[in-house]
């Protein structure tokens, strides 16, 4: 049995003169890449914006925080509750939707409203949970949360 990739390693280090000349001209004549190649090599970064984030983006951010050890499962409870899309008739059908319709949500405002409600109900447990969530969002607001290398 013979396994061969069709490459002759004996002559692998040899180059033709035209390929050497081509390389020399590229390296001596300014930028190494064309404008199109440079544009293709760019990467776009995405920053955390809790004032305008989809439910799916929030779930992804929370999961990343848990995986990295920056957030405990207990601390993630407030965020998971915010990412749920509960339809008005949920009581009749018993169905909770975790699906994302792509709609941007102001999670900072949701937490502020929740804190206000917890204060009015004297709900110390919910208040503490929401204050922890607000602190985490304020700490990570504007930080890079993703990189798109397909730009």
C-alpha positions in Angstrom: 0.0 0.0 0.0 1.4 3.4 -1.0 0.1 6.6 0.5 1.2 9.7 -1.5 -0.1 13.2 -1.6 1.5 13.8 -4.9 4.1 16.1 -3.4 7.8 15.6 -4.1 9.5 16.7 -1.0 12.9 16.5 -2.6 12.3 19.6 -4.8 9.9 21.4 -2.3 12.4 24.1 -1.3 13.2 25.1 -4.9 11.3 28.0 -6.6 11.3 29.1 -10.1 12.9 32.5 -10.9 9.6 34.0 -11.9 8.0 33.3 -8.5 11.0 34.8 -6.7 10.8 37.9 -9.0 7.1 38.3 -8.4 7.5 38.1 -4.6 10.4 40.7 -4.7 8.3 43.1 -6.7 5.3 42.9 -4.3 7.4 43.4 -1.2 9.3 46.4 -2.7 6.4 48.2 -4.3 4.5 49.6 -1.3 1.5 47.9 0.4 1.6 44.2 0.3 -2.2 43.9 -0.1 -4.6 45.5 -2.4 -7.5 47.7 -1.0 -9.9 44.8 -1.5 -7.7 42.4 0.4 -7.3 44.9 3.2 -11.0 45.4 3.4 -11.5 41.6 3.5 -9.0 41.3 6.3 -10.8 43.9 8.6 -12.7 42.7 11.5 -15.8 44.3 13.0 -16.2 44.3 16.8 -19.5 44.5 18.6 -19.8 46.3 21.8 -22.3 45.6 24.6 -25.2 48.0 24.4 -27.8 47.0 27.0 -30.0 50.0 25.9 -30.5 48.3 22.5 -29.9 44.6 22.5 -32.0 41.6 21.3 -33.0 38.9 23.6 -30.8 36.5 21.8 -27.8 38.8 22.2 -28.5 39.1 25.9 -28.7 35.3 26.3 -25.4 35.0 24.4 -23.7 37.6 26.6 -25.0 36.0 29.8 -23.9 32.5 28.6 -20.4 33.9 27.8 -20.2 35.5 31.3 -21.2 32.2 32.9 -18.7 30.2 30.8 -15.9 32.7 31.7 -16.7 32.5 35.4 -17.5 36.2 35.6 -21.1 35.5 36.5 -22.6 32.8 38.7 -25.8 30.9 37.8 -27.6 32.7 40.6 -26.6 36.1 39.3 -27.8 35.1 35.8 -31.4 34.6 37.0 -32.4 38.3 36.5 -31.0 38.2 33.0 -32.7 35.0 32.0 -36.1 36.3 33.2 -35.6 39.5 31.1 -34.9 37.5 27.9 -38.1 35.6 28.1 -40.8 36.7 25.7 -44.1 36.1 27.6 -47.2 36.6 25.4 -50.3 38.2 26.8 -52.2 34.9 26.5 -49.5 32.8 28.0 -51.7 31.9 30.9 -54.3 30.3 28.5 -51.7 28.3 26.5 -49.1 27.8 29.2 -46.4 28.5 26.6 -43.4 30.7 27.3 -41.4 31.8 24.3 -37.6 32.0 24.5 -37.5 32.8 20.7 -36.0 36.0 19.5 -37.9 38.1 17.1 -34.9 40.4 16.5 -36.5 43.3 18.3 -34.1 45.5 20.3 -34.9 45.8 23.9 -33.8 48.4 26.4 -32.6 46.1 29.2 -31.3 48.9 31.3 -34.7 50.4 31.4 -36.3 47.0 32.2 -34.0 46.7 35.2 -34.7 50.3 36.3 -38.4 49.6 36.1 -37.9 46.3 38.0 -36.0 48.1 40.8 -38.7 50.7 41.1 -41.3 47.9 41.3 -39.3 46.0 43.9 -38.9 49.1 46.0 -42.6 49.8 45.9 -43.4 46.2 47.0 -40.6 46.2 49.6 -39.2 43.1 47.8 -35.7 43.0 49.1 -34.7 39.7 47.3 -35.8 41.0 43.9 -34.3 44.4 44.6 -30.9 42.8 45.4 -31.0 40.6 42.3 -31.8 43.5 40.0 -29.2 45.8 41.6 -26.6 43.1 40.9 -27.8 42.8 37.3 -27.7 46.6 36.9 -24.2 46.7 38.3 -23.0 44.0 35.9 -24.6 45.8 32.9 -23.0 49.1 33.8 -19.6 47.5 34.2 -19.8 45.8 30.8 -21.6 48.6 28.8 -19.5 49.4 25.8 -17.1 46.5 26.2 -16.4 44.3 23.2 -18.6 41.2 23.2 -18.0 39.8 19.8 -15.8 39.9 16.7 -17.1 39.4 13.2 -14.2 38.2 11.1 -16.3 37.9 7.9 -16.5 41.6 7.3 
